[in-house]
Structure formats: structure tokens, C-alpha cells
Amino acid sequence: MPELIAPLAGNVWKVLIAVGDKVEMDDEVIILEALKMETPIYCDDSGTVTELRVKEGDAVEEGAVLVVID
């Protein structure tokens, strides 16, 4: 199953998807905040969100799995 990985450390500012949502490649799914800058995270695969491993306000490290897509 494809996983969406955090490209940088930061805080989850906004989650734009939920488990069960259908997503397409290049859909904006999460916005991370780092150093007072918002960084959109885009889906790099198409499918259905089967697992959402973060919620708004969570702190994440670079390389953390954010979303699992099937």
C-alpha cells in the first residue's frame, strides 16, 4: 500500500481528507506548518484513504507516515 510521507518536520495545520475518501494524484491532502510557513502536501498516488495517521495539531518528524492509500 502506498504511504504519504512527511517531507519535513512540522505541525499538522490542516487535514483535508478522511478515511474512505477517494484521492487522485496531485490532490492537496494535508497542510504542514513549519517555521510559520504553510507547506501543502500533495498525494503522489490515486486510490482510497485507508489510514490517516495524523490529526490537526500533531507534530510530525521528517519521514513520518501521514496517510496510507490503497
C-alpha positions in Angstrom: 0.0 0.0 0.0 1.3 3.4 -0.9 2.2 5.7 2.0 2.3 9.5 2.0 5.5 10.6 3.9 6.2 13.9 5.6 8.9 15.7 3.5 9.8 17.9 6.5 9.3 18.2 10.3 6.4 20.5 11.4 2.9 20.6 12.8 -0.2 19.4 11.0 -2.1 22.6 10.4 -5.0 21.2 8.3 -6.2 17.7 7.3 -8.2 17.9 4.1 -9.2 14.2 3.8 -10.8 11.5 5.8 -10.6 7.7 5.8 -12.7 6.3 3.0 -12.1 9.4 0.7 -11.1 8.8 -2.9 -8.0 10.7 -3.8 -6.2 11.4 -7.1 -2.6 12.1 -7.8 -1.7 15.7 -7.0 -4.7 16.3 -4.7 -3.8 18.5 -1.8 -4.4 16.3 1.3 -2.6 17.9 4.3 -1.0 21.3 5.1 2.0 21.3 7.4 3.3 24.4 9.2 7.0 24.8 9.8 8.8 28.0 10.7 5.5 29.9 10.3 5.2 28.8 6.7 2.4 26.6 5.4 3.5 23.7 3.2 0.8 21.8 1.2 1.3 18.0 0.9 0.1 16.5 -2.3 -1.0 12.9 -2.9 1.5 11.0 -5.1 -0.8 8.2 -5.9 -4.5 7.6 -6.6 -6.8 5.4 -4.5 -8.8 5.3 -1.3 -7.6 6.6 2.0 -7.4 3.5 4.3 -5.5 5.0 7.2 -4.9 8.6 8.5 -2.1 8.5 11.0 -2.2 12.2 12.0 -4.7 14.8 13.1 -4.7 18.6 13.2 -2.2 19.9 15.8 0.1 16.8 15.7 3.8 17.4 15.5 5.5 15.2 12.9 9.1 14.4 12.0 10.5 14.3 8.5 9.9 10.8 7.1 6.8 10.1 9.2 3.9 8.3 7.5 1.0 10.6 7.3 -1.6 8.7 5.2 -1.9 5.2 3.8 -3.7 4.8 0.4 -5.0 1.6 -1.1 
